Amino acid sequence: MYVVCVTSWVKREHLDDYMQACMANARETRKEPGNLRFDFLRCAEPDNQFFFYEVYKAEEDFHKHHETAHYLKWRDSVTPWMEQPREAAKYNSIAPADESDW
Amino acid sequence: MYVVCVTSWVKREHLDDYMQACMANARETRKEPGNLRFDFLRCAEPDNQFFFYEVYKAEEDFHKHHETAHYLKWRDSVTPWMEQPREAAKYNSIAPADESDW
């Protein structure tokens, strides 16, 4: 499994819009055949920090995600709402090892 | 759900020992009644960077985890193997919203 971890910081006047856009993107991403998880989390402190935990069967499935209409709509909507650039890290899973455990 | 995201950087001479210790800790943590996930991931670049995705039903379950024998054994074993201090961030889940989806 190929895992993408993204941290974002959002301008406070756009928090509600951002969460709505992210929940819509999460729902659509979960329908992609190569996607196994798309968790959307909010930090307690600071509460304008968010985290995506995106799990794909393979790296190519992540690249396919970037070509979808819902991703492109999300990206264009939220980019002006960012307080600073998003940070992403890419990982391969050690545990769970088996796809059926995701 | 209460989610703890931990990033670690490991001295290269201890990579194998570290991975063994983490897999043992992950197996035991998954047996805790308050734990829902304990994913253990390795970064491609740099390959001595690792990530834990720890999901608990509530914050108090995370504190109980810190009192377990397997956590304390893991912590004491790996601390001298760290290249730099671990970084942790704490989140609450927005999506999935329901415990049954974790």
N, CA and C atoms of all chains as a GROMACS GRO file, in nm:
protein
  612
    1MET      N    1   0.084  -0.120   0.000
    1MET     CA    2   0.000   0.000   0.000
    1MET      C    3   0.088   0.125   0.000
    2TYR      N    4   0.039   0.225  -0.069
    2TYR     CA    5   0.110   0.352  -0.084
    2TYR      C    6   0.028   0.458  -0.011
    3VAL      N    7   0.091   0.526   0.083
    3VAL     CA    8   0.018   0.615   0.174
    3VAL      C    9   0.070   0.758   0.159
    4VAL      N   10  -0.022   0.850   0.143
    4VAL     CA   11   0.013   0.991   0.132
    4VAL      C   12  -0.044   1.064   0.254
    5CYS      N   13   0.043   1.133   0.326
    5CYS     CA   14   0.004   1.206   0.447
    5CYS      C   15   0.019   1.355   0.418
    6VAL      N   16  -0.091   1.427   0.427
    6VAL     CA   17  -0.090   1.569   0.391
    6VAL      C   18  -0.136   1.652   0.510
    7THR      N   19  -0.057   1.753   0.545
    7THR     CA   20  -0.095   1.849   0.650
    7THR      C   21  -0.127   1.982   0.584
    8SER      N   22  -0.236   2.045   0.629
    8SER     CA   23  -0.274   2.174   0.571
    8SER      C   24  -0.310   2.272   0.682
    9TRP      N   25  -0.292   2.399   0.652
    9TRP     CA   26  -0.326   2.508   0.745
    9TRP      C   27  -0.415   2.606   0.669
   10VAL      N   28  -0.531   2.637   0.729
   10VAL     CA   29  -0.637   2.706   0.656
   10VAL      C   30  -0.664   2.843   0.718
   11LYS      N   31  -0.684   2.942   0.633
   11LYS     CA   32  -0.722   3.075   0.681
   11LYS      C   33  -0.854   3.065   0.757
   12ARG      N   34  -0.862   3.130   0.872
   12ARG     CA   35  -0.976   3.109   0.961
   12ARG      C   36  -1.110   3.149   0.899
   13GLU      N   37  -1.109   3.246   0.813
   13GLU     CA   38  -1.236   3.290   0.752
   13GLU      C   39  -1.288   3.188   0.650
   14HIS      N   40  -1.208   3.086   0.619
   14HIS     CA   41  -1.252   2.986   0.520
   14HIS      C   42  -1.265   2.845   0.580
   15LEU      N   43  -1.267   2.835   0.712
   15LEU     CA   44  -1.269   2.702   0.774
   15LEU      C   45  -1.392   2.621   0.732
   16ASP      N   46  -1.510   2.680   0.738
   16ASP     CA   47  -1.631   2.604   0.704
   16ASP      C   48  -1.631   2.561   0.557
   17ASP      N   49  -1.595   2.654   0.469
   17ASP     CA   50  -1.589   2.620   0.326
   17ASP      C   51  -1.487   2.508   0.303
   18TYR      N   52  -1.376   2.518   0.371
   18TYR     CA   53  -1.270   2.416   0.353
   18TYR      C   54  -1.319   2.279   0.396
   19MET      N   55  -1.383   2.272   0.512
   19MET     CA   56  -1.429   2.141   0.560
   19MET      C   57  -1.536   2.082   0.467
   20GLN      N   58  -1.624   2.164   0.417
   20GLN     CA   59  -1.726   2.115   0.323
   20GLN      C   60  -1.659   2.060   0.196
   21ALA      N   61  -1.564   2.135   0.144
   21ALA     CA   62  -1.496   2.092   0.021
   21ALA      C   63  -1.418   1.962   0.044
   22CYS      N   64  -1.357   1.949   0.160
   22CYS     CA   65  -1.278   1.830   0.189
   22CYS      C   66  -1.366   1.707   0.210
   23MET      N   67  -1.481   1.725   0.274
   23MET     CA   68  -1.570   1.610   0.294
   23MET      C   69  -1.626   1.562   0.160
   24ALA      N   70  -1.657   1.655   0.071
   24ALA     CA   71  -1.705   1.615  -0.062
   24ALA      C   72  -1.594   1.540  -0.137
   25ASN      N   73  -1.473   1.592  -0.130
   25ASN     CA   74  -1.360   1.525  -0.197
   25ASN      C   75  -1.333   1.388  -0.137
   26ALA      N   76  -1.344   1.376  -0.006
   26ALA     CA   77  -1.322   1.247   0.060
   26ALA      C   78  -1.426   1.144   0.013
   27ARG      N   79  -1.552   1.184   0.008
   27ARG     CA   80  -1.658   1.092  -0.036
   27ARG      C   81  -1.632   1.040  -0.177
   28GLU      N   82  -1.593   1.129  -0.267
   28GLU     CA   83  -1.570   1.088  -0.406
   28GLU      C   84  -1.443   1.004  -0.419
   29THR      N   85  -1.340   1.042  -0.344
   29THR     CA   86  -1.213   0.967  -0.354
   29THR      C   87  -1.231   0.823  -0.307
   30ARG      N   88  -1.315   0.804  -0.206
   30ARG     CA   89  -1.338   0.668  -0.156
   30ARG      C   90  -1.403   0.577  -0.260
   31LYS      N   91  -1.460   0.636  -0.363
   31LYS     CA   92  -1.521   0.556  -0.470
   31LYS      C   93  -1.420   0.513  -0.576
   32GLU      N   94  -1.300   0.572  -0.575
   32GLU     CA   95  -1.198   0.534  -0.673
   32GLU      C   96  -1.156   0.390  -0.649
   33PRO      N   97  -1.142   0.310  -0.754
   33PRO     CA   98  -1.109   0.169  -0.734
   33PRO      C   99  -0.972   0.147  -0.667
   34GLY      N  100  -0.880   0.240  -0.682
   34GLY     CA  101  -0.747   0.222  -0.624
   34GLY      C  102  -0.732   0.281  -0.486
   35ASN      N  103  -0.839   0.340  -0.433
   35ASN     CA  104  -0.830   0.404  -0.301
   35ASN      C  105  -0.881   0.311  -0.192
   36LEU      N  106  -0.807   0.304  -0.081
   36LEU     CA  107  -0.846   0.219   0.031
   36LEU      C  108  -0.890   0.298   0.154
   37ARG      N  109  -0.835   0.417   0.172
   37ARG     CA  110  -0.876   0.504   0.283
   37ARG      C  111  -0.859   0.649   0.240
   38PHE      N  112  -0.940   0.736   0.299
   38PHE     CA  113  -0.920   0.880   0.280
   38PHE      C  114  -0.975   0.946   0.406
   39ASP      N  115  -0.896   0.944   0.512
   39ASP     CA  116  -0.938   0.997   0.641
   39ASP      C  117  -0.908   1.147   0.645
   40PHE      N  118  -1.001   1.220   0.699
   40PHE     CA  119  -0.989   1.366   0.708
   40PHE      C  120  -0.999   1.406   0.855
   41LEU      N  121  -0.894   1.467   0.908
   41LEU     CA  122  -0.881   1.492   1.051
   41LEU      C  123  -0.856   1.640   1.079
   42ARG      N  124  -0.900   1.683   1.197
   42ARG     CA  125  -0.876   1.820   1.239
   42ARG      C  126  -0.797   1.823   1.369
   43CYS      N  127  -0.698   1.908   1.373
   43CYS     CA  128  -0.615   1.921   1.493
   43CYS      C  129  -0.692   1.999   1.601
   44ALA      N  130  -0.670   1.963   1.727
   44ALA     CA  131  -0.732   2.039   1.836
   44ALA      C  132  -0.661   2.173   1.853
   45GLU      N  133  -0.530   2.172   1.840
   45GLU     CA  134  -0.452   2.293   1.864
   45GLU      C  135  -0.328   2.292   1.776
   46PRO      N  136  -0.320   2.374   1.672
   46PRO     CA  137  -0.414   2.477   1.631
   46PRO      C  138  -0.532   2.416   1.554
   47ASP      N  139  -0.650   2.473   1.571
   47ASP     CA  140  -0.768   2.412   1.511
   47ASP      C  141  -0.788   2.450   1.365
   48ASN      N  142  -0.693   2.519   1.307
   48ASN     CA  143  -0.699   2.540   1.161
   48ASN      C  144  -0.597   2.452   1.088
   49GLN      N  145  -0.546   2.350   1.160
   49GLN     CA  146  -0.456   2.250   1.100
   49GLN      C  147  -0.536   2.122   1.074
   50PHE      N  148  -0.520   2.068   0.953
   50PHE     CA  149  -0.593   1.948   0.914
   50PHE      C  150  -0.496   1.845   0.858
   51PHE      N  151  -0.544   1.721   0.851
   51PHE     CA  152  -0.458   1.612   0.806
   51PHE      C  153  -0.539   1.516   0.720
   52PHE      N  154  -0.481   1.478   0.608
   52PHE     CA  155  -0.539   1.373   0.523
   52PHE      C  156  -0.452   1.249   0.532
   53TYR      N  157  -0.516   1.136   0.550
   53TYR     CA  158  -0.447   1.006   0.548
   53TYR      C  159  -0.503   0.930   0.428
   54GLU      N  160  -0.427   0.928   0.321
   54GLU     CA  161  -0.475   0.875   0.193
   54GLU      C  162  -0.402   0.745   0.162
   55VAL      N  163  -0.477   0.637   0.152
   55VAL     CA  164  -0.415   0.505   0.127
   55VAL      C  165  -0.461   0.454  -0.009
   56TYR      N  166  -0.363   0.420  -0.093
   56TYR     CA  167  -0.389   0.367  -0.227
   56TYR      C  168  -0.324   0.230  -0.240
   57LYS      N  169  -0.381   0.148  -0.330
   57LYS     CA  170  -0.324   0.015  -0.351
   57LYS      C  171  -0.181   0.026  -0.405
   58ALA      N  172  -0.158   0.125  -0.491
   58ALA     CA  173  -0.024   0.143  -0.549
   58ALA      C  174  -0.003   0.290  -0.580
   59GLU      N  175   0.123   0.328  -0.602
   59GLU     CA  176   0.155   0.468  -0.629
   59GLU      C  177   0.079   0.520  -0.751
   60GLU      N  178   0.060   0.436  -0.852
   60GLU     CA  179  -0.008   0.482  -0.974
   60GLU      C  180  -0.154   0.520  -0.944
   61ASP      N  181  -0.213   0.458  -0.843
   61ASP     CA  182  -0.351   0.495  -0.806
   61ASP      C  183  -0.357   0.637  -0.749
   62PHE      N  184  -0.251   0.676  -0.681
   62PHE     CA  185  -0.244   0.815  -0.631
   62PHE      C  186  -0.235   0.912  -0.749
   63HIS      N  187  -0.156   0.877  -0.848
   63HIS     CA  188  -0.146   0.965  -0.966
   63HIS      C  189  -0.279   0.973  -1.039
   64LYS      N  190  -0.352   0.862  -1.048
   64LYS     CA  191  -0.485   0.864  -1.110
   64LYS      C  192  -0.580   0.955  -1.032
   65HIS      N  193  -0.567   0.953  -0.899
   65HIS     CA  194  -0.650   1.042  -0.815
   65HIS      C  195  -0.632   1.188  -0.856
   66HIS      N  196  -0.509   1.223  -0.890
   66HIS     CA  197  -0.480   1.362  -0.927
   66HIS      C  198  -0.539   1.401  -1.061
   67GLU      N  199  -0.592   1.305  -1.134
   67GLU     CA  200  -0.653   1.334  -1.265
   67GLU      C  201  -0.806   1.339  -1.256
   68THR      N  202  -0.861   1.312  -1.141
   68THR     CA  203  -1.007   1.306  -1.129
   68THR      C  204  -1.068   1.446  -1.122
   69ALA      N  205  -1.193   1.455  -1.164
   69ALA     CA  206  -1.263   1.583  -1.161
   69ALA      C  207  -1.280   1.632  -1.017
   70HIS      N  208  -1.308   1.540  -0.923
   70HIS     CA  209  -1.331   1.586  -0.786
   70HIS      C  210  -1.203   1.638  -0.722
   71TYR      N  211  -1.088   1.576  -0.752
   71TYR     CA  212  -0.963   1.628  -0.697
   71TYR      C  213  -0.933   1.766  -0.754
   72LEU      N  214  -0.947   1.781  -0.886
   72LEU     CA  215  -0.912   1.908  -0.950
   72LEU      C  216  -1.004   2.021  -0.902
   73LYS      N  217  -1.132   1.988  -0.884
   73LYS     CA  218  -1.226   2.088  -0.831
   73LYS      C  219  -1.186   2.128  -0.689
   74TRP      N  220  -1.154   2.026  -0.607
   74TRP     CA  221  -1.112   2.052  -0.469
   74TRP      C  222  -0.987   2.140  -0.467
   75ARG      N  223  -0.885   2.102  -0.544
   75ARG     CA  224  -0.758   2.174  -0.545
   75ARG      C  225  -0.777   2.320  -0.583
   76ASP      N  226  -0.854   2.344  -0.687
   76ASP     CA  227  -0.872   2.482  -0.732
   76ASP      C  228  -0.954   2.563  -0.632
   77SER      N  229  -1.048   2.495  -0.564
   77SER     CA  230  -1.129   2.567  -0.465
   77SER      C  231  -1.047   2.607  -0.344
   78VAL      N  232  -0.969   2.513  -0.291
   78VAL     CA  233  -0.908   2.536  -0.160
   78VAL      C  234  -0.776   2.611  -0.165
   79THR      N  235  -0.709   2.613  -0.280
   79THR     CA  236  -0.576   2.674  -0.286
   79THR      C  237  -0.575   2.818  -0.232
   80PRO      N  238  -0.672   2.902  -0.268
   80PRO     CA  239  -0.668   3.040  -0.212
   80PRO      C  240  -0.699   3.047  -0.064
   81TRP      N  241  -0.750   2.938  -0.005
   81TRP     CA  242  -0.788   2.938   0.136
   81TRP      C  243  -0.672   2.894   0.227
   82MET      N  244  -0.559   2.854   0.169
   82MET     CA  245  -0.449   2.802   0.249
   82MET      C  246  -0.374   2.916   0.319
   83GLU      N  247  -0.342   2.891   0.447
   83GLU     CA  248  -0.263   2.990   0.520
   83GLU      C  249  -0.116   2.979   0.482
   84GLN      N  250  -0.073   2.859   0.447
   84GLN     CA  251   0.063   2.835   0.402
   84GLN      C  252   0.057   2.709   0.314
   85PRO      N  253   0.160   2.681   0.236
   85PRO     CA  254   0.154   2.564   0.147
   85PRO      C  255   0.134   2.435   0.223
   86ARG      N  256   0.057   2.343   0.165
   86ARG     CA  257   0.039   2.210   0.225
   86ARG      C  258   0.172   2.135   0.227
   87GLU      N  259   0.184   2.044   0.323
   87GLU     CA  260   0.304   1.959   0.331
   87GLU      C  261   0.261   1.814   0.313
   88ALA      N  262   0.332   1.740   0.229
   88ALA     CA  263   0.296   1.600   0.203
   88ALA      C  264   0.418   1.511   0.221
   89ALA      N  265   0.393   1.390   0.274
   89ALA     CA  266   0.497   1.288   0.284
   89ALA      C  267   0.440   1.158   0.230
   90LYS      N  268   0.522   1.079   0.162
   90LYS     CA  269   0.478   0.955   0.099
   90LYS      C  270   0.543   0.837   0.168
   91TYR      N  271   0.463   0.733   0.194
   91TYR     CA  272   0.511   0.616   0.268
   91TYR      C  273   0.465   0.487   0.202
   92ASN      N  274   0.536   0.380   0.234
   92ASN     CA  275   0.490   0.245   0.202
   92ASN      C  276   0.457   0.175   0.333
   93SER      N  277   0.354   0.093   0.331
   93SER     CA  278   0.310   0.031   0.455
   93SER      C  279   0.397  -0.089   0.492
   94ILE      N  280   0.429  -0.097   0.619
   94ILE     CA  281   0.493  -0.217   0.675
   94ILE      C  282   0.386  -0.301   0.743
   95ALA      N  283   0.303  -0.235   0.826
   95ALA     CA  284   0.193  -0.304   0.893
   95ALA      C  285   0.071  -0.212   0.894
   96PRO      N  286  -0.048  -0.256   0.856
   96PRO     CA  287  -0.076  -0.391   0.810
   96PRO      C  288  -0.007  -0.419   0.675
   97ALA      N  289   0.031  -0.544   0.655
   97ALA     CA  290   0.101  -0.581   0.533
   97ALA      C  291   0.005  -0.622   0.421
   98ASP      N  292  -0.110  -0.677   0.459
   98ASP     CA  293  -0.199  -0.734   0.358
   98ASP      C  294  -0.311  -0.635   0.321
   99GLU      N  295  -0.340  -0.628   0.191
   99GLU     CA  296  -0.441  -0.533   0.143
   99GLU      C  297  -0.576  -0.555   0.211
  100SER      N  298  -0.608  -0.679   0.245
  100SER     CA  299  -0.738  -0.708   0.305
  100SER      C  300  -0.750  -0.650   0.446
  101ASP      N  301  -0.637  -0.610   0.506
  101ASP     CA  302  -0.641  -0.552   0.640
  101ASP      C  303  -0.662  -0.401   0.638
  102TRP      N  304  -0.674  -0.342   0.519
  102TRP     CA  305  -0.695  -0.198   0.509
  102TRP      C  306  -0.842  -0.170   0.485
  103MET      N  307  -1.326   0.975   1.710
  103MET     CA  308  -1.198   0.904   1.717
  103MET      C  309  -1.084   1.004   1.740
  104TYR      N  310  -0.988   0.958   1.815
  104TYR     CA  311  -0.872   1.040   1.851
  104TYR      C  312  -0.751   0.978   1.781
  105VAL      N  313  -0.682   1.059   1.702
  105VAL     CA  314  -0.576   1.006   1.615
  105VAL      C  315  -0.443   1.071   1.650
  106VAL      N  316  -0.342   0.988   1.667
  106VAL     CA  317  -0.208   1.035   1.696
  106VAL      C  318  -0.118   1.000   1.578
  107CYS      N  319  -0.054   1.100   1.523
  107CYS     CA  320   0.036   1.083   1.408
  107CYS      C  321   0.178   1.111   1.453
  108VAL      N  322   0.263   1.011   1.441
  108VAL     CA  323   0.400   1.023   1.493
  108VAL      C  324   0.500   1.000   1.379
  109THR      N  325   0.593   1.092   1.365
  109THR     CA  326   0.701   1.075   1.268
  109THR      C  327   0.831   1.052   1.343
  110SER      N  328   0.909   0.955   1.296
  110SER     CA  329   1.036   0.924   1.362
  110SER      C  330   1.148   0.911   1.259
  111TRP      N  331   1.269   0.938   1.306
  111TRP     CA  332   1.388   0.927   1.223
  111TRP      C  333   1.489   0.841   1.299
  112VAL      N  334   1.539   0.737   1.232
  112VAL     CA  335   1.613   0.632   1.302
  112VAL      C  336   1.758   0.625   1.252
  113LYS      N  337   1.849   0.607   1.346
  113LYS     CA  338   1.990   0.588   1.310
  113LYS      C  339   2.003   0.465   1.221
  114ARG      N  340   2.080   0.476   1.114
  114ARG     CA  341   2.080   0.371   1.011
  114ARG      C  342   2.129   0.236   1.063
  115GLU      N  343   2.216   0.239   1.160
  115GLU     CA  344   2.268   0.111   1.212
  115GLU      C  345   2.164   0.037   1.296
  116HIS      N  346   2.050   0.102   1.324
  116HIS     CA  347   1.946   0.038   1.406
  116HIS      C  348   1.815   0.016   1.331
  117LEU      N  349   1.817   0.029   1.200
  117LEU     CA  350   1.693   0.020   1.123
  117LEU      C  351   1.622  -0.115   1.144
  118ASP      N  352   1.696  -0.224   1.134
  118ASP     CA  353   1.632  -0.356   1.147
  118ASP      C  354   1.575  -0.376   1.288
  119ASP      N  355   1.654  -0.342   1.387
  119ASP     CA  356   1.606  -0.354   1.525
  119ASP      C  357   1.481  -0.269   1.546
  120TYR      N  358   1.484  -0.150   1.491
  120TYR     CA  359   1.371  -0.058   1.508
  120TYR      C  360   1.244  -0.117   1.446
  121MET      N  361   1.256  -0.168   1.326
  121MET     CA  362   1.137  -0.221   1.259
  121MET      C  363   1.081  -0.342   1.333
  122GLN      N  364   1.168  -0.427   1.383
  122GLN     CA  365   1.122  -0.542   1.461
  122GLN      C  366   1.048  -0.497   1.587
  123ALA      N  367   1.106  -0.400   1.657
  123ALA     CA  368   1.043  -0.351   1.780
  123ALA      C  369   0.908  -0.286   1.751
  124CYS      N  370   0.900  -0.214   1.640
  124CYS     CA  371   0.775  -0.146   1.606
  124CYS      C  372   0.667  -0.244   1.564
  125MET      N  373   0.705  -0.348   1.492
  125MET     CA  374   0.603  -0.445   1.451
  125MET      C  375   0.549  -0.520   1.572
  126ALA      N  376   0.635  -0.550   1.667
  126ALA     CA  377   0.588  -0.616   1.790
  126ALA      C  378   0.494  -0.524   1.867
  127ASN      N  379   0.530  -0.397   1.878
  127ASN     CA  380   0.446  -0.300   1.948
  127ASN      C  381   0.312  -0.281   1.876
  128ALA      N  382   0.315  -0.279   1.744
  128ALA     CA  383   0.190  -0.264   1.666
  128ALA      C  384   0.097  -0.383   1.691
  129ARG      N  385   0.153  -0.503   1.689
  129ARG     CA  386   0.069  -0.622   1.712
  129ARG      C  387   0.001  -0.617   1.848
  130GLU      N  388   0.076  -0.580   1.952
  130GLU     CA  389   0.019  -0.576   2.087
  130GLU      C  390  -0.080  -0.460   2.103
  131THR      N  391  -0.047  -0.346   2.043
  131THR     CA  392  -0.136  -0.230   2.056
  131THR      C  393  -0.272  -0.259   1.993
  132ARG      N  394  -0.273  -0.331   1.881
  132ARG     CA  395  -0.400  -0.362   1.815
  132ARG      C  396  -0.492  -0.447   1.903
  133LYS      N  397  -0.436  -0.512   2.004
  133LYS     CA  398  -0.518  -0.592   2.095
  133LYS      C  399  -0.583  -0.507   2.205
  134GLU      N  400  -0.538  -0.382   2.223
  134GLU     CA  401  -0.597  -0.296   2.326
  134GLU      C  402  -0.743  -0.267   2.290
  135PRO      N  403  -0.834  -0.274   2.388
  135PRO     CA  404  -0.976  -0.254   2.355
  135PRO      C  405  -1.006  -0.115   2.299
  136GLY      N  406  -0.927  -0.014   2.335
  136GLY     CA  407  -0.954   0.121   2.287
  136GLY      C  408  -0.884   0.158   2.159
  137ASN      N  409  -0.808   0.064   2.102
  137ASN     CA  410  -0.733   0.094   1.979
  137ASN      C  411  -0.808   0.045   1.856
  138LEU      N  412  -0.813   0.130   1.753
  138LEU     CA  413  -0.882   0.093   1.629
  138LEU      C  414  -0.786   0.073   1.512
  139ARG      N  415  -0.673   0.141   1.512
  139ARG     CA  416  -0.571   0.122   1.408
  139ARG      C  417  -0.435   0.150   1.469
  140PHE      N  418  -0.333   0.083   1.412
  140PHE     CA  419  -0.196   0.117   1.447
  140PHE      C  420  -0.112   0.084   1.324
  141ASP      N  421  -0.115   0.176   1.227
  141ASP     CA  422  -0.044   0.153   1.101
  141ASP      C  423   0.101   0.198   1.117
  142PHE      N  424   0.190   0.119   1.061
  142PHE     CA  425   0.334   0.147   1.070
  142PHE      C  426   0.388   0.158   0.927
  143LEU      N  427   0.442   0.274   0.894
  143LEU     CA  428   0.479   0.305   0.756
  143LEU      C  429   0.625   0.348   0.747
  144ARG      N  430   0.684   0.320   0.629
  144ARG     CA  431   0.822   0.363   0.606
  144ARG      C  432   0.827   0.456   0.485
  145CYS      N  433   0.900   0.565   0.499
  145CYS     CA  434   0.916   0.660   0.391
  145CYS      C  435   1.013   0.604   0.286
  146ALA      N  436   0.987   0.637   0.160
  146ALA     CA  437   1.079   0.596   0.054
  146ALA      C  438   1.206   0.682   0.058
  147GLU      N  439   1.188   0.809   0.083
  147GLU     CA  440   1.301   0.901   0.081
  147GLU      C  441   1.276   1.015   0.178
  148PRO      N  442   1.344   1.020   0.292
  148PRO     CA  443   1.454   0.934   0.335
  148PRO      C  444   1.401   0.804   0.394
  149ASP      N  445   1.472   0.694   0.370
  149ASP     CA  446   1.420   0.564   0.411
  149ASP      C  447   1.446   0.532   0.559
  150ASN      N  448   1.497   0.628   0.632
  150ASN     CA  449   1.506   0.609   0.778
  150ASN      C  450   1.398   0.691   0.850
  151GLN      N  451   1.301   0.739   0.774
  151GLN     CA  452   1.186   0.811   0.831
  151GLN      C  453   1.066   0.716   0.835
  152PHE      N  454   0.999   0.713   0.948
  152PHE     CA  455   0.885   0.623   0.968
  152PHE      C  456   0.766   0.703   1.021
  153PHE      N  457   0.648   0.641   1.010
  153PHE     CA  458   0.526   0.710   1.050
  153PHE      C  459   0.432   0.611   1.118
  154PHE      N  460   0.375   0.652   1.231
  154PHE     CA  461   0.270   0.573   1.298
  154PHE      C  462   0.138   0.646   1.284
  155TYR      N  463   0.036   0.573   1.248
  155TYR     CA  464  -0.100   0.627   1.243
  155TYR      C  465  -0.180   0.551   1.346
  156GLU      N  466  -0.201   0.614   1.460
  156GLU     CA  467  -0.261   0.548   1.577
  156GLU      C  468  -0.400   0.603   1.600
  157VAL      N  469  -0.500   0.517   1.591
  157VAL     CA  470  -0.639   0.561   1.607
  157VAL      C  471  -0.698   0.495   1.731
  158TYR      N  472  -0.751   0.579   1.821
  158TYR     CA  473  -0.813   0.533   1.945
  158TYR      C  474  -0.958   0.580   1.949
  159LYS      N  475  -1.040   0.507   2.024
  159LYS     CA  476  -1.180   0.547   2.037
  159LYS      C  477  -1.192   0.683   2.105
  160ALA      N  478  -1.104   0.708   2.201
  160ALA     CA  479  -1.108   0.836   2.274
  160ALA      C  480  -0.968   0.868   2.324
  161GLU      N  481  -0.948   0.994   2.363
  161GLU     CA  482  -0.816   1.038   2.407
  161GLU      C  483  -0.768   0.954   2.526
  162GLU      N  484  -0.860   0.917   2.615
  162GLU     CA  485  -0.817   0.840   2.733
  162GLU      C  486  -0.761   0.703   2.694
  163ASP      N  487  -0.803   0.650   2.581
  163ASP     CA  488  -0.747   0.522   2.536
  163ASP      C  489  -0.601   0.536   2.493
  164PHE      N  490  -0.568   0.653   2.441
  164PHE     CA  491  -0.428   0.681   2.408
  164PHE      C  492  -0.343   0.688   2.535
  165HIS      N  493  -0.397   0.750   2.638
  165HIS     CA  494  -0.322   0.757   2.764
  165HIS      C  495  -0.306   0.617   2.825
  166LYS      N  496  -0.410   0.534   2.814
  166LYS     CA  497  -0.397   0.396   2.863
  166LYS      C  498  -0.289   0.319   2.787
  167HIS      N  499  -0.279   0.346   2.656
  167HIS     CA  500  -0.174   0.282   2.575
  167HIS      C  501  -0.035   0.311   2.632
  168HIS      N  502  -0.018   0.433   2.681
  168HIS     CA  503   0.113   0.472   2.736
  168HIS      C  504   0.146   0.404   2.868
  169GLU      N  505   0.048   0.334   2.924
  169GLU     CA  506   0.073   0.262   3.050
  169GLU      C  507   0.096   0.113   3.028
  170THR      N  508   0.087   0.067   2.905
  170THR     CA  509   0.099  -0.077   2.878
  170THR      C  510   0.245  -0.121   2.881
  171ALA      N  511   0.264  -0.248   2.913
  171ALA     CA  512   0.400  -0.304   2.916
  171ALA      C  513   0.464  -0.300   2.778
  172HIS      N  514   0.385  -0.328   2.673
  172HIS     CA  515   0.447  -0.330   2.538
  172HIS      C  516   0.490  -0.192   2.493
  173TYR      N  517   0.411  -0.088   2.528
  173TYR     CA  518   0.453   0.048   2.491
  173TYR      C  519   0.580   0.085   2.565
  174LEU      N  520   0.584   0.060   2.696
  174LEU     CA  521   0.700   0.101   2.776
  174LEU      C  522   0.826   0.027   2.732
  175LYS      N  523   0.810  -0.101   2.698
  175LYS     CA  524   0.924  -0.178   2.647
  175LYS      C  525   0.973  -0.119   2.514
  176TRP      N  526   0.877  -0.089   2.426
  176TRP     CA  527   0.912  -0.029   2.296
  176TRP      C  528   0.984   0.104   2.316
  177ARG      N  529   0.926   0.191   2.399
  177ARG     CA  530   0.981   0.325   2.419
  177ARG      C  531   1.125   0.318   2.471
  178ASP      N  532   1.148   0.233   2.570
  178ASP     CA  533   1.282   0.225   2.627
  178ASP      C  534   1.382   0.163   2.529
  179SER      N  535   1.333   0.070   2.446
  179SER     CA  536   1.423   0.008   2.348
  179SER      C  537   1.464   0.106   2.239
  180VAL      N  538   1.368   0.180   2.185
  180VAL     CA  539   1.397   0.257   2.064
  180VAL      C  540   1.456   0.395   2.091
  181THR      N  541   1.438   0.447   2.211
  181THR     CA  542   1.483   0.585   2.236
  181THR      C  543   1.630   0.607   2.199
  182PRO      N  544   1.721   0.515   2.234
  182PRO     CA  545   1.861   0.541   2.195
  182PRO      C  546   1.887   0.527   2.045
  183TRP      N  547   1.789   0.471   1.971
  183TRP     CA  548   1.808   0.451   1.827
  183TRP      C  549   1.760   0.569   1.743
  184MET      N  550   1.702   0.669   1.807
  184MET     CA  551   1.646   0.782   1.733
  184MET      C  552   1.755   0.875   1.682
  185GLU      N  553   1.742   0.918   1.559
  185GLU     CA  554   1.836   1.015   1.504
  185GLU      C  555   1.805   1.155   1.555
  186GLN      N  556   1.677   1.180   1.580
  186GLN     CA  557   1.633   1.308   1.636
  186GLN      C  558   1.502   1.280   1.709
  187PRO      N  559   1.454   1.371   1.792
  187PRO     CA  560   1.331   1.342   1.867
  187PRO      C  561   1.212   1.318   1.774
  188ARG      N  562   1.125   1.226   1.816
  188ARG     CA  563   1.002   1.200   1.741
  188ARG      C  564   0.912   1.324   1.743
  189GLU      N  565   0.830   1.338   1.639
  189GLU     CA  566   0.733   1.448   1.634
  189GLU      C  567   0.592   1.387   1.630
  190ALA      N  568   0.504   1.440   1.713
  190ALA     CA  569   0.367   1.388   1.720
  190ALA      C  570   0.266   1.501   1.703
  191ALA      N  571   0.155   1.470   1.637
  191ALA     CA  572   0.042   1.563   1.626
  191ALA      C  573  -0.084   1.485   1.659
  192LYS      N  574  -0.177   1.551   1.725
  192LYS     CA  575  -0.301   1.488   1.769
  192LYS      C  576  -0.420   1.547   1.695
  193TYR      N  577  -0.510   1.458   1.651
  193TYR     CA  578  -0.624   1.502   1.570
  193TYR      C  579  -0.751   1.435   1.617
  194ASN      N  580  -0.865   1.499   1.581
  194ASN     CA  581  -0.996   1.436   1.593
  194ASN      C  582  -1.048   1.410   1.453
  195SER      N  583  -1.118   1.299   1.436
  195SER     CA  584  -1.162   1.262   1.302
  195SER      C  585  -1.286   1.339   1.261
  196ILE      N  586  -1.286   1.386   1.137
  196ILE     CA  587  -1.406   1.442   1.075
  196ILE      C  588  -1.470   1.334   0.988
  197ALA      N  589  -1.389   1.268   0.906
  197ALA     CA  590  -1.436   1.160   0.820
  197ALA      C  591  -1.329   1.049   0.818
  198PRO      N  592  -1.365   0.921   0.836
  198PRO     CA  593  -1.500   0.875   0.865
  198PRO      C  594  -1.547   0.925   1.002
  199ALA      N  595  -1.678   0.947   1.014
  199ALA     CA  596  -1.734   0.999   1.138
  199ALA      C  597  -1.775   0.888   1.234
  200ASP      N  598  -1.811   0.774   1.180
  200ASP     CA  599  -1.867   0.668   1.264
  200ASP      C  600  -1.760   0.565   1.301
  201GLU      N  601  -1.762   0.522   1.427
  201GLU     CA  602  -1.661   0.426   1.475
  201GLU      C  603  -1.661   0.298   1.392
  202SER      N  604  -1.777   0.257   1.343
  202SER     CA  605  -1.785   0.132   1.266
  202SER      C  606  -1.711   0.142   1.132
  203ASP      N  607  -1.679   0.263   1.088
  203ASP     CA  608  -1.608   0.279   0.962
  203ASP      C  609  -1.456   0.277   0.979
  204TRP      N  610  -1.411   0.258   1.100
  204TRP     CA  611  -1.267   0.251   1.125
  204TRP      C  612  -1.226   0.106   1.140
   0.00000   0.00000   0.00000
